[in-house]
Amino acid sequence: MKWINRVLTVAAAVSVVAISGCEAQDEGNFAPPAASSPTASANASAQATEAVITIKDFKYEVPASVKPGAMMTVTNADSAPHTVTAKDEGGFDIEVRGGSTVIFQAPDAPGEYGIICSFHPQMTGTLVVK
């Protein structure tokens, strides 16, 4: 058997296996990914509610202060995408699509972090970490 025939035979066999695998998934004959434990999910949810930044009407609603390393929930109530971007280099840069929520970790170092939306530079605020 020529080399090209062998390659085509292997390619055909791989295609059949791949198609069979897709059909099995469509029929529900597959195991879904393992879900995280309820305790882990509860801990993640509790951490994410430590501090909330809401973006509404092209303005940031920022808590008075947050703990170093706190899990931050950013909710964008606008239809336009926004960012929560540290004005200084080396900080954070979080993009939040319109109507979406994102979680990120606040800086570990205490201080005042100026924030800006890179899409809408008129949007500014300060995240106080202490």
Secondary structure, DSSP 8 states (H G I E B T S, - for coil): --HHHHHHHHHHHHHHHHHHHHHHHHTT-S-------HHHHHHHHHHHTSEEEEEETTEEE--S-B-TT-EEEEEE-SSS-EEEEESSTTS-EEEE-TT-EEEEE--SS-EEEEEE-SS-TT-EEEEEE-
